Structures are given as structure tokens and as C-alpha cells.
Amino acid sequence: MKKKPNTLDPNTPLLYADHERPKTRRDFIRQGMMTGAASVLGPGIMGLFANPKAAYAALSGDIATLRDGCGITVQGAGKIPFICFDLAGGANIAGSNVLVGQRGGQEDFISTAGYNKMGLPGDMVPSIMNPDTSVSDFIDTTMGLLFHTDSAFGRGIREKASAAALANVDGAVIPARSENDTGNNPHNPMYGIGRAGADGELLTLIGSRSSESGGNSMAPAMMIDPGIRPTKVDRPSDVTGLVDTGKLVGLLDQSDVVSVMESIARISDQKLANQGIVTREAVIEDLIRCGYVKSADLADRYGNPATLNPEGDPDIVGPAGIFSSGEFSDGEFRKTASVMKLVVNGFAGAGTVTMGGFDYHTGDRSTGEVRDLRAGRCMGACIEYAHRVGVPLFLYVFSDGSVASNGMIDESMNGRGKGVWTGDNSSTAASFFLVYNPNGRAAMTGNVAGRQIGWFRADGSVETASSPAANNPNLLVETVVLNYMALHGEQNLFTNSGYFPSHGLGNASMRDSLVVFDRIVDGTIN
């Protein structure tokens, strides 16, 4: 009798006789023995409020003027919020989730055998036409970027993001090989996004672990800035603990604390001004003055820690929230909520959510489907939250390597009649990004065929000569950052000193051929 596949719980560790025992933190994450946490690169402090353009309180005019003179900003760098998902272990992305094709793009279909390697049996490949409608029943166009209609990512995204939100989403897939089951792939784009202009007021980069990138995969060495090494954030308490306004808040009401700090700042400023000091000591005095102003500003905006708490945001948790109270007991949802609260609202400019347990070639299909579905729900939550707040979002998904099927079918309820994942296979790997624009779907440049940067061969393997990113994770990161900059109309700055003068994306014509969408904001978000 045929043995019925046993679907593993999405939190169950993955153990294999043909894998070495896990030794490093990365090994434990990719096999699901530890949960991946979240990382955030931050600008805009105003995003901690339901409306990022409205503070809960306002400093007096004279103190606000001093604040501006001290270089204390209240809206961060104003760049498009950026969230990336680092799926540790080698998740399936191409074919069974995001459709991929040959040189002509997603609908330049590869062979049936190629899709079979990507886990799609012959009766589910996107090239099959329904004779009644003359279209494929296996192509989902909901998000502009084409997904398989039974994609677990797609089902999860559609579950959490409303139709109105997804109507303003589009994206692109990037066929790109990377090594399997290793954190040594320089996949993480956080430092590059920071160099492109995203920055933070309270912190710059925080992450799930004390690594250079803050996630499972490494960051490209040439982008690393030791001055912004990550600090850990993976739960609501980490978010609320980011700001300490001192013991004065608690002894007095928040408004009284602000008044006290403003008075100290005025007295300090007046005394320093009357001295008329123009010597080198003026530098020290300026630091004193700005220290009091910053304290007043801090108490004004962060005196109530609940302001930062994603659990207290009714758009995130509750009857009308993206997550129900029951769902919020899931650590992956709490982690995602913590990141999207900070990033989408403008307090942080970019964040990484690391999710573990995606090394799921367990001899069935169901284990991977369940884990992909939860990851999709987390992605959809970010899109829906951006929609509710009313700001754009760049969502990027990557993994270290990929998996492949030998054609055996899992007929269980969660296996859904699709191909069993039987082993690692870096040749089927890909990354993708989605762009949410509250003003409507981003317009395509026309430089990229079929929302696909590069392509697959007919047999389902990445054509490594199809793009600079296809066989080099460093250049994959550069490609993603270039597309992020293009959404601000700033791709012409890519080669400038201070950005990426030593990049590997070729000349201007080559770089233009990698840009998928036109500008959706004018430099910064106002």
C-alpha cells in the first residue's frame, strides 16, 4: 500500500540523514530549529502613528525652530518603505509560486518537463488552455506579476491583502542561482537600500541576529557599513523598547514632560546666546543646546510607549485588523507585524523578515505548501498594511538556493496533487519583488520582457547568461537596489560616488534593460 504523506507542522524542525548535523545559527534557522527573526533599517519616526503625516503632539514654535537647527528631522529620509523576506533553507519560488518562462518573459512557457522539475505536474502547467475560455486556468493576474493560480504564496497574499490593495500591485521575477542551504550567499540588500537613501532617526539597522546583515544570508561585502551594525527586533516588545524617554514620563503627564523639557531648552538657549561665544567652545554649547531640544522632541513623540506597539494598532490586530488576536500568537505573524509597523509607517526605511524552515525537501509536497502559505500571509499583511496607511511599498523575497521535484505526486489534502520536493537544486532558484503604489499600478518601462529580468531555459534551469544577476548574488542585490532607486527617478545616481561606482551591472544601456518600472514618487515621499 502507498504510504500516505505526513504533513509536518509549519514549526516542526526538518531533519535529514543526508545533511550534516546543524552547527551554526544559520543551520538551525534553515532547518526550522530556530525561528528567523526580523530586521529593520530605519528612517521616518512619524510612521509610528496611524497617520505618518500627523504627530500626536506638537512642539512649540520656538522649540521646533531650534529642533530644525539641530538637524532633528521628523520624517526621516522620505524614501519608499522596503521590506524583504529572507526564506532560509532554499524555498521554491519559480514555477509553482511565481510563473517563469524563457527569453520572452513569464508567458514564454518552458517545457512540461521543466515545469515538472519545478513541482508542477503536466495537468497543471500554465501553458494548458481551457477549451471553454481559451485562457489558462493556472495563471493568476491579480498582482500584475503572474503567479500560478494554486501558488501557496499567492493564496496567502490574497488571503491577507484586499482586492483594492492588490489592484495597485505589480512586480517582477528574477531568475537567479544561489548556493543551497548556506548563509554565505550575499543576498541581503539592506545596506544597499540604506546607501540609496533610506535612513533612520532612532536607529539605522536592526536584525534577527548579531551578524553583519541581521538576517540569515550575508550582505554584499562592498556595501557593508560597520557604523550601522544591526540591533535585534523580532517582537512587539522589541519595538516598544526602542525608545527610552526617561523616568520623567510616568511621574508627569506626557504634555507636562514636554513643557518641562521645552523650558529647559529655552533657558539653555537664552543663556548660551547671551554669552555670545564664538570660540571653539561654541561646539560644545551647541551639543548641550541640541541635547535638551532632542529630549523635548523625544518626549513629545515617544512619551507614550503604546504609540509604537503593533498590538495596539487596530489595523494590525483585532476585529478589523489584518491579524486576529488568535493569529497573533504565531511568532511569525508577530515578527512580521513588528517590522511592518515600523517600516510602513515611515519610522523605518527598510526591514528584513527572516523565516526559517524552508529546506523542505521532506519527501512530500504538503510540508512546503503549508510553510509557503504562511509566508504568503505575512507578505500579504505587509501589502494590506501599506494600503491602509496609504504609502507605497517595495516587497522583496529571496532564498538561499531552491528545491526540485522528480515528478512523484503528493495527493494529500495539503499536497494538492503537485510534485513532491525531493532535493535541493540551485538551478531552479529565483527571487521576486512586488511594488504597491497607492496611486495605481506602477507603469512599466518596457525595457524588461514580461516582468522577468533574465530567463529560464526550456528544461527549467536558470540561463546564467541571461542577466548580470542570474549567477551572482552580489549583482542580484545591485539589480534590486537599482530598481528601488528607479521608483524614485534616481537610477541616474546609481554610479555616482557615494552610491555604487564600482557596480557590476554594465553600462547605462545595460542598466536601463534591468529597470522594470518608472518612477512612482518624486525623489521622496512628502
C-alpha positions in Angstrom: 0.0 0.0 0.0 1.1 3.5 -0.8 2.3 5.3 2.3 0.3 8.5 3.0 2.5 11.6 3.3 2.7 13.0 6.8 2.4 16.8 6.6 4.7 18.5 9.1 3.5 21.3 11.2 5.0 24.6 9.9 7.0 24.9 13.1 8.4 21.3 13.1 12.2 21.1 12.6 13.4 19.4 9.4 15.9 16.6 9.9 17.7 14.7 7.1 20.0 11.7 7.2 21.9 13.1 4.2 22.6 16.5 5.8 25.3 17.2 8.4 24.2 18.0 11.9 23.3 21.7 12.3 26.3 23.5 13.8 25.7 27.2 13.2 22.8 29.5 13.9 22.1 29.7 10.2 21.8 25.8 10.0 19.3 25.9 12.9 17.2 28.6 11.2 17.1 27.0 7.7 16.0 23.6 9.2 13.4 25.3 11.3 15.0 24.6 14.7 15.1 28.3 15.4 12.7 30.9 14.2 14.1 33.5 11.9 13.6 37.0 13.3 13.2 40.4 11.8 15.5 43.2 10.9 14.7 46.9 10.2 16.7 49.7 8.6 15.0 52.9 9.8 14.2 56.3 8.8 10.9 58.3 9.4 9.9 58.5 13.0 6.4 59.8 12.1 5.4 56.4 10.9 4.8 55.2 14.4 1.4 56.9 14.2 -1.7 55.8 12.4 -1.2 58.7 10.0 2.6 59.2 9.4 1.9 62.9 8.5 0.3 63.8 11.8 2.1 63.8 15.2 0.2 63.2 18.4 1.5 66.4 19.8 3.3 69.5 18.5 6.4 71.2 19.9 6.1 75.0 20.5 7.2 77.0 17.5 10.4 78.3 19.0 11.5 74.8 20.1 10.6 73.4 16.6 12.9 76.1 15.1 15.7 75.0 17.4 15.0 71.4 16.5 15.4 72.2 12.8 18.7 74.0 13.6 19.9 70.9 15.4 19.2 68.7 12.4 16.5 66.7 14.2 14.1 65.6 11.4 10.6 64.2 11.9 10.0 62.4 8.6 13.2 60.5 8.0 14.6 60.2 4.5 11.2 60.0 3.0 12.0 57.0 0.7 9.7 54.2 -0.3 9.3 51.7 2.6 11.2 48.5 1.8 10.6 45.0 3.3 12.3 41.9 2.3 11.6 38.3 3.2 14.7 36.0 3.7 13.3 32.4 3.5 16.1 30.4 5.0 16.8 26.9 3.6 16.1 27.1 -0.2 12.4 27.8 -0.8 10.6 27.1 -4.1 9.9 30.4 -5.8 9.9 29.7 -9.6 7.1 28.0 -11.4 4.9 26.6 -8.6 4.7 30.1 -7.0 5.7 32.8 -9.4 5.5 31.9 -13.0 8.7 31.9 -15.0 9.4 31.5 -18.7 12.0 31.8 -21.4 13.5 34.8 -23.1 10.1 36.4 -23.8 9.1 36.6 -20.2 6.7 34.8 -17.9 4.3 33.7 -20.7 7.1 32.4 -23.0 6.5 29.0 -21.5 9.2 26.5 -20.7 8.7 22.7 -21.4 6.3 20.5 -19.5 9.4 18.6 -18.2 10.8 22.0 -17.0 7.7 22.8 -15.1 7.6 19.3 -13.7 11.1 19.9 -12.2 9.5 23.0 -10.6 6.8 20.8 -8.9 4.0 21.3 -11.5 2.5 18.1 -13.0 1.6 18.1 -16.7 -2.1 18.8 -15.9 -1.3 22.0 -14.0 1.3 23.7 -16.2 0.4 27.3 -17.2 0.6 26.6 -21.0 -2.5 24.5 -20.9 -5.6 26.3 -22.3 -9.1 25.8 -21.0 -11.1 24.9 -24.2 -14.1 26.9 -22.9 -12.3 30.1 -22.3 -9.2 29.9 -24.4 -7.1 31.0 -21.5 -5.1 29.1 -18.9 -6.8 28.3 -15.6 -3.4 28.2 -14.0 -2.3 31.9 -14.5 -3.3 34.4 -11.8 -3.1 38.0 -12.9 -4.3 39.5 -9.6 -0.9 41.2 -8.8 0.3 42.1 -12.3 3.2 39.8 -11.8 1.9 36.4 -12.8 1.5 33.7 -10.1 0.3 30.1 -10.5 -3.3 30.1 -9.5 -2.6 27.4 -6.9 0.6 29.2 -5.6 0.8 28.9 -1.8 2.5 32.3 -1.7 -0.3 33.7 -3.9 -3.1 32.1 -1.8 -1.6 33.6 1.4 -1.1 37.0 -0.1 -4.7 37.1 -1.4 -6.0 36.0 2.0 -4.4 38.9 3.8 -4.4 41.7 1.2 -7.7 43.1 0.0 -8.6 43.2 -3.7 -8.3 47.0 -3.6 -4.8 46.7 -2.3 -3.7 44.1 -4.9 -5.2 46.2 -7.7 -2.3 48.6 -7.1 0.4 45.9 -7.0 2.8 44.9 -9.7 6.2 43.2 -9.7 9.0 41.3 -11.4 10.7 37.9 -11.1 14.5 37.5 -11.3 15.8 34.0 -12.3 19.0 33.8 -10.3 21.0 30.9 -9.0 22.4 30.8 -5.5 24.1 28.1 -3.4 21.8 25.8 -1.4 21.5 25.7 2.4 24.1 28.3 3.2 24.1 31.8 4.7 27.2 32.6 2.7 25.1 33.9 -0.2 25.4 37.7 -0.2 21.6 38.1 -0.7 20.6 40.7 1.8 20.1 44.2 0.2 19.7 46.2 3.5 22.9 48.2 3.3 22.4 48.9 -0.4 18.9 50.3 0.3 20.5 52.4 3.1 23.1 53.7 0.7 20.3 54.5 -1.8 18.9 57.0 0.8 16.8 55.1 3.4 18.0 56.1 6.9 16.6 56.3 10.4 16.2 58.7 13.3 16.3 56.3 16.3 18.3 53.5 14.7 19.7 52.6 11.3 19.7 48.8 11.0 18.4 46.1 13.4 18.2 42.4 12.8 17.4 38.9 14.0 21.0 38.1 14.9 24.3 39.7 15.6 25.6 39.3 12.1 26.6 41.9 9.5 23.2 41.7 7.7 20.9 41.0 10.6 19.4 38.0 8.7 20.2 34.5 7.5 22.0 35.5 4.3 25.0 37.8 4.2 25.1 41.3 2.8 27.5 42.1 -0.1 30.9 42.9 1.4 31.3 46.1 -0.6 28.0 47.5 0.8 28.6 46.8 4.5 28.9 49.9 6.7 30.2 48.9 10.2 28.6 52.1 11.6 25.1 50.7 11.3 25.5 47.1 12.5 22.1 45.5 13.2 20.3 45.5 16.5 17.8 42.7 17.2 14.0 43.3 16.7 11.6 40.4 16.3 8.6 41.0 18.6 6.4 43.9 19.8 8.3 44.3 23.0 11.5 45.0 21.0 9.6 47.7 19.1 8.3 49.5 22.2 11.7 49.1 23.9 13.5 51.1 21.1 12.8 54.4 22.8 13.5 55.4 26.4 12.1 58.8 27.4 13.4 58.5 30.9 11.7 58.4 34.3 10.2 61.8 33.9 7.5 60.3 31.7 5.4 58.4 34.3 5.9 60.9 37.1 4.3 63.5 35.0 1.8 63.5 32.1 3.4 63.4 28.6 2.3 67.0 27.9 3.8 68.2 31.2 7.1 66.4 30.4 7.3 68.1 27.0 6.7 71.5 28.7 9.4 70.9 31.2 11.9 69.9 28.5 10.9 72.9 26.4 11.5 75.2 29.3 15.0 73.7 29.9 15.8 74.1 26.2 14.7 77.8 26.2 16.7 78.6 29.3 19.8 76.8 27.9 19.4 78.6 24.6 19.0 82.0 26.1 22.0 81.6 28.4 24.2 80.4 25.7 23.1 83.2 23.3 23.7 85.9 25.9 27.3 84.8 26.3 27.9 85.5 22.7 30.6 82.8 22.5 32.1 82.3 19.0 35.1 80.2 20.0 35.6 76.5 19.8 33.6 76.1 23.0 30.6 77.0 20.9 30.6 73.5 19.5 30.2 72.0 23.0 27.5 74.5 23.8 25.7 73.6 20.6 25.7 70.0 21.7 24.2 71.0 25.1 21.5 73.1 23.5 20.6 70.3 21.0 20.6 67.7 23.7 17.8 69.4 25.5 15.9 70.1 22.3 16.2 66.4 21.3 15.0 65.4 24.8 11.9 67.6 24.4 11.3 66.2 20.9 11.7 62.6 22.2 9.2 63.1 25.0 6.8 64.8 22.6 6.7 62.0 20.2 7.5 58.9 22.3 6.2 59.7 25.7 3.5 57.0 25.3 5.2 53.7 24.5 1.9 52.3 23.3 2.3 54.5 20.3 4.9 52.1 19.0 3.2 48.9 19.8 1.8 46.9 16.8 -0.5 45.0 19.2 -2.3 48.3 19.9 -2.8 49.2 16.2 -6.4 48.2 15.3 -5.3 47.9 11.6 -2.9 45.2 12.6 -4.6 43.2 15.4 -8.3 43.0 16.3 -11.8 42.5 14.8 -11.0 44.8 11.8 -7.2 44.1 11.9 -5.1 42.2 9.4 -4.4 39.5 12.1 -7.0 38.2 14.6 -6.0 38.0 18.2 -5.7 34.2 17.8 -3.4 34.5 14.8 -1.1 37.0 16.7 0.0 34.1 19.0 2.0 32.9 16.0 5.6 34.2 16.3 6.0 34.7 12.5 2.9 37.0 12.5 4.1 39.0 15.5 7.5 39.3 13.9 6.0 40.5 10.6 3.7 42.9 12.4 6.6 44.4 14.3 8.6 45.1 11.1 5.7 46.4 9.0 4.6 48.7 11.8 8.0 50.4 11.8 8.7 50.3 8.1 5.3 51.1 6.5 4.6 54.0 8.8 7.9 55.6 8.0 9.7 55.1 11.3 12.0 52.7 9.5 13.0 52.8 5.9 13.7 49.1 5.3 13.3 45.8 7.1 14.2 42.1 6.8 11.9 39.4 8.0 13.8 36.1 8.3 11.6 33.0 8.2 13.2 29.6 8.9 12.4 26.0 7.9 12.3 26.4 4.1 14.7 23.5 3.4 11.6 21.4 2.9 12.5 18.5 0.6 10.9 16.1 3.0 9.7 13.5 0.5 6.3 15.2 0.3 4.8 18.4 -1.0 2.5 19.2 1.9 5.2 20.4 4.3 6.4 23.1 1.8 2.9 24.1 0.9 1.9 24.9 4.5 5.1 26.9 5.1 4.8 28.8 1.8 1.2 29.6 2.7 2.2 31.2 6.0 5.0 33.1 4.3 2.4 34.4 1.7 0.1 35.5 4.5 3.0 37.6 6.0 3.7 39.1 2.6 0.0 39.9 2.1 -0.2 41.5 5.5 2.6 44.0 4.6 0.9 44.9 1.4 -2.5 45.4 3.1 -1.0 47.5 5.9 0.7 49.8 3.3 -2.7 50.1 1.6 -4.4 51.1 4.9 -1.7 53.6 5.8 -1.7 54.9 2.2 2.0 54.7 1.4 3.9 52.8 -1.3 5.9 49.6 -0.5 8.7 47.7 -2.1 8.5 44.0 -1.1 11.4 41.7 -2.0 11.5 37.9 -1.5 14.6 35.7 -1.8 16.0 32.4 -0.5 19.3 30.5 -0.4 19.1 28.0 -3.2 15.9 26.2 -4.2 14.3 22.7 -4.5 13.2 20.4 -7.3 10.8 17.5 -7.9 11.3 14.2 -9.6 7.7 14.1 -10.7 6.2 12.0 -7.9 2.8 13.4 -6.8 1.5 14.2 -3.3 -2.2 13.6 -3.5 -2.8 14.5 0.2 -5.1 17.5 1.0 -2.1 19.8 1.6 -0.1 18.3 -1.2 -2.8 19.4 -3.6 -1.8 17.0 -6.3 1.5 18.7 -7.0 5.1 17.4 -7.3 7.0 16.2 -4.2 10.1 18.1 -3.3 12.8 15.5 -3.4 16.1 17.5 -3.2 18.0 20.8 -3.4 18.5 22.3 -6.8 20.1 25.7 -7.2 19.3 25.8 -11.0 15.6 26.4 -10.3 16.2 29.4 -8.0 14.7 32.8 -8.4 13.8 36.0 -6.4 10.9 38.4 -6.9 9.6 41.7 -5.9 6.3 43.4 -5.6 5.6 47.2 -5.7 2.5 48.6 -4.1 1.6 52.1 -5.3 -1.4 53.8 -3.6 -1.9 55.9 -6.8 -2.3 52.9 -9.1 -0.1 50.2 -10.5 3.4 51.4 -11.4 3.9 51.9 -15.2 6.4 49.6 -16.8 9.4 51.0 -18.6 9.0 48.4 -21.5 12.7 47.5 -21.1 12.1 44.2 -19.5 10.3 41.3 -21.3 7.2 40.0 -19.5 8.0 41.2 -16.0 11.1 38.9 -15.9 14.7 40.0 -15.5 16.6 37.2 -17.3 15.1 33.9 -18.1 15.0 30.1 -17.7 16.0 27.5 -20.3 13.2 25.2 -21.6 14.4 22.5 -19.2 13.6 24.6 -16.1 17.2 25.7 -15.4 18.3 29.3 -15.0 20.0 30.7 -18.1 23.1 32.0 -16.3 24.0 34.4 -19.2 20.5 36.0 -19.3 21.3 38.8 -16.8 24.1 40.0 -14.5 22.0 38.7 -11.6 21.5 35.2 -12.9 24.6 33.7 -11.5 25.9 36.3 -9.0 24.0 37.1 -5.7 26.1 40.3 -5.4 24.7 41.6 -8.7 21.3 40.3 -7.8 21.3 42.7 -4.9 22.6 45.5 -7.1 19.7 44.8 -9.5 17.2 45.1 -6.8 18.6 48.3 -5.4 18.7 49.8 -9.0 15.0 49.1 -9.3 14.3 50.6 -5.9 16.2 53.8 -6.9 14.3 53.9 -10.3 11.0 54.1 -8.4 12.3 57.5 -7.1 13.6 58.5 -10.5 17.1 58.3 -9.2 18.6 55.4 -11.2 21.0 58.0 -12.8 22.6 58.4 -9.4 23.5 54.7 -9.2 27.0 55.1 -10.5 27.7 58.3 -8.5 30.4 58.5 -5.8 28.7 57.5 -2.5 26.3 55.1 -4.2 27.7 52.2 -6.4 30.6 53.5 -8.6 32.2 50.0 -8.6 29.0 48.2 -9.5 28.9 45.2 -11.9 25.7 46.0 -13.9 27.4 47.2 -17.1 26.9 50.5 -19.0 23.9 52.8 -18.9 22.2 50.8 -21.7 22.6 47.5 -19.8 21.3 49.1 -16.5 18.3 50.5 -18.3 17.5 47.0 -19.6 17.2 45.8 -15.9 14.7 48.5 -14.8 11.1 47.3 -14.7 9.1 50.3 -13.5 9.0 54.0 -14.0 9.2 56.5 -11.1 6.2 56.4 -8.7 7.4 59.1 -6.3 9.3 62.3 -6.9 12.5 61.6 -5.1 10.9 61.4 -1.7 7.5 60.8 -0.1 6.0 64.0 1.1 
